């Protein structure tokens, strides 16, 4: 059973976090626009593990805080602050999409806090503002200039969206959901800033990582290219790579294979 709680950062931002299970701590972060429910649905249950997920600034019931502080690096700082708040010196650290970028940033900047690393469906490799993230910025601009329904209608009729819907329907559905999120001003702020950001970790830093690493990727996923997952697995010494079924193909298989990959990697050896 999960347990939602709050803590306050040094810059006065009230953040929500979710804890589920008991055992070895695993900080497992969500993607852009998602909440703790995203990592929860793929996390193996009853494995002697404790999943900890911070709802990043502007996500779930977490406050947005100063716009000037919005960044993946700040989200990583907040996640480490949460570990401090919970008196956890070392944990497995991972995440999905944006959560993978956060985890990579933590591993590079706080190596003594990480005993294993999980990078699932990464949306970035080693550079900010990947081309596939441009549609997030488009949504922010549409929301700024139109009411939610009109903005969504315009987006759904764009050639880029129609092409995406035919090749990667899960991505398309996820993007449309941004128009229905609560706190539209917060959504616009996140989508204006984060897609232009990146993990802030270059290949030389990846090559210096010395932590057991699992990289998970899937095909038919425009926002999270399989090539990025393979590139990360190749750049991090000794990293394991696992390709799983895309949600666009079969969500049940996606969830099952994701859980199996995590279970195998997180099991004591």
N, C-alpha and C positions, 0 to 999 in steps of 0.2 A: 504494500500500500504506500502510495507516494505521500510526501509531507511537504506542503508549500510553506515557505517562510520568507522573511525579508531581512536585509541588512543594509547599512548605509555606508557609501564610499567616503573616502577622504574629502572629495569635493562636494559632498552633501547630496548625492543622488541615491534615492531609495530603490533598491533592486530586489526582485523576486527570485527565489531559487527553489528547486524541487529536489528532494532526496527520496530514493526508493531502494529498499533492500538493506541488507547488513553484510558487512565483510570488507574486503579490500576496496578502497575508494577508487572510483573511475569517474573523472570529470569528463562528461560527454556532452558536447555543445551542439545546438541547433543551427539551422541555416537562416538566411535572411528572410524575415517576415514570419518565421515559424516560432514555436515555443517548445517547452520541454516535452510536449506530447510527441514531437517528431522523433527525438532520440529514444523516448520511452518505448515506442512501438517496435523498434528493432533490437532493443537491448535484451539479452538472455536473462530469464528470470530464474530465481532459486539456484544460483550458481556460486553462492558465497561472495557476492559482489554488491557494492553499494554504488548505485548510479547517482551522480550529483550533476545537475544541470542548472546553470545560471540563465535566466531569461535576460538576455542582453538589454542594454539601454534601448527603450522604445519598443520592447517586445513583451508580450503578456501584460502583466500589471507593473512592469518596471517603468520607472520614470525615464524620460528622455534625457534630461540634464542639459547642460550648455551645448549648443550646436557646434561650437568650436572644439568640443571634446570628442565628437563622434569620429571614431576610426576603429579599424580592426585592432590596432595596437592598444587602444583604450579598452576595448572589449577583453583583450587578453589580460591587461592589468587588472580589470575588474574580476576576472575569473581567478587570478592568483590571490587577489584580496579576499575572495570568498573562501579559498582554501585556508588562508590565514585566519579568517573569522571562525572557521570550523576546526582550527588547530590541526590541520592536516599538512605535514611537512612535505610529503612525497605522494604522488598519485599517478595512476595511468591517466593520460590526457588524450582526448580525441574529439572528433566532431564530424558533422555532415556539412558539406558545402562551405558556407561561411564559417561554420564550426570547425572545419578542417583547417581553414586559414588561421583561425584563432589558436588552435592546438599547435600548429607549426610555429607560430610566432612565440608561443610559450616555450616550446622545446628549444628554440634557438636562443632565446633571451634568458630563460630560467632553467638551464639543463639539470640543475640539482633538484628541481621540483618534480621531474618527470622520470618514471621508471619504465613506461611503455608508451608508445605513440600510435594513435589510430587516425588515419586520414581517409575519410570516406567521401566519395563522389566530389572531389575537389573542383571548385569553380575557378581557381587560379593555379598557375604554376609559379613562376618567379618574377612576374611583372604585374603592375597595377592595371586596372581598367581593361580587362580582356574584352575582345569584341563581342562575345556572347552575352556580356552583361549590359550591353547598350540598351536592350529592350526595357530594362529596369529604369534607366534614365528617361526613356521615352514615356513610361507610365507616370513618372514624377512630373514631367512637363505637361502631360495631358491633364493630370489631376489639378495642376496649378491653374490651368486655363479654362476648365470646364467643370460642371457638376459631375458627380460620380457616375451617374448613368450615361450621360453623354460621352464622358471620357472613355468609359468602358466600351461603348458602342463604336467609337472612333478607333479604338485600339483593336477590337475584334475584326474590323474591316480592313486593317492594314495588310498589304501583301506579305510583309514579314511575319505577321502573326498567323496568317492563313497557311503559309508554308510550314511554320513551326508546328501548327496543329496537326498537319498531315504526317510529319516525320517524328515528332516527339510530343504526343498529346498530354503526357503528364506534366511536362514543362509548361505547356500552354495553359492547362488548368490552374497550375500554381500561379502563373503570372496574372491571370484574370482575378484570382482571389484577392489580390492587393486592392482592387477597387472596392471591396466590401469589408475591408478591415476597419475596426473601430479606430478612432483618433486619426483621421485622415491627414492632419497637419504633421503628425509624427511619422506617418507612412511616407509622406512626401520628403521629409527631412532625411529619413533613412535611405530612400531610393535616390536621392540627389547626391549623397555623400559616399555611401559604402560601395556602390558599383565602380566608382572611380578609384577606389583604394585597392589594397592588396595585402598579402601576408607580411610584406616587408622583410622577406627572407630570400637571399640570393643563393645561387647554386653553390658557391663556396661555403656558405653557412650550412647548407644541406649536407654537403660532403663531410662536414665536421661533426655531424650528429653521431652519437654513439649510444643509441638507445634502441631496443627492439621495436620495430615499426611494422605496422600492417597498413597497406594501402588498398582500398576497395574502390572499384570502378565498375561502370556498366556502359553498354552501348545504347544507341537511340536516346541520347541525353544531350541535347544541344548546349544547355547551360553548363553541364558538367562533362566536358569532353573526356572520353576514355583515354585520349592521348595525354591529357594532363595527369591522370592517375598513373599511367605507365611511366611518364617522365619523372614524376616524384619518386616512384619506386626505384627507378634507375639512378636517381641522384643521391638517395639516402643509402649509405653503406649497409648491406645486409637486409634491406627491407624486403618483406614478403608482399606479393601482389595477389589479390583475389578478384576475379571478375565474376559478377553476379548478374542475374537476369534483371533487365530494366523494368521499372514499374509500368512503363508504357506497353510492355509485352505481357506481363503477368504479375500483378501486385502480390498475389499470395506467394509466388515463388521468390519474388524480390525480398519479402519480409523473412521468409524461411531461410533463404541463403545468406542474408545479411546476419541474422541471429547466429547461424551456424559458424560463419566466419569469425564473429566476435567471440563466440563460445570457445572455439578452438584456440584463438590467440590469447584469450584471457585466462584460460585454464592453467593452473600451476604446472610447471614442467620440472 
